[in-house]
Amino acid sequence: MATKTTWLACFIVAALLLIPLAISESIASSTQRSAKLLYRQQCSKCHGMDGRAQTSKGKFSHARDLADAKWQDDVTDERIFNSIMNGRNVRGNMPSFGNRFSEREINDLVKFVRGLKQ
């Protein structure tokens, strides 16, 4: 009987230790904004939902056509990441999002941008 009681006590202690960890991971993932949402809210104004930069603001600011297959083949994930993180002031003026998005969100946006290739 003592071994069953000891085993049960160990199980309860382990469960109590793991519950807060599971809850915190669940909260973290629910507060993580999706790349599609971030793109729609912040990027589509210039790049358009399809990535082709055919919006009036995109044309005015010379936004990059993110759907362009040649550009997609030539650009690295690191360069896309850096452009989102630090902004760009080469062809147009893209603001920096490093202070608004987490590193994970920017990595998710890089994957989203890759999905715009036509």
Sequence and secondary structure as in RCSB ss.txt:
>XXXX:A:sequence
MATKTTWLACFIVAALLLIPLAISESIASSTQRSAKLLYRQQCSKCHGMDGRAQTSKGKFSHARDLADAKWQDDV
TDERIFNSIMNGRNVRGNMPSFGNRFSEREINDLVKFVRGLKQ
>XXXX:A:secstr
 HHHHHHHHHHHHHHHHHHHHHHHHHHHHHHS  HHHHIIIIIHHHH TTSS  SHHHHHTT   TT HHHHHHS
 HHHHHHHHHH B SSS B   TTTS HHHHHHHHHHHHTT  
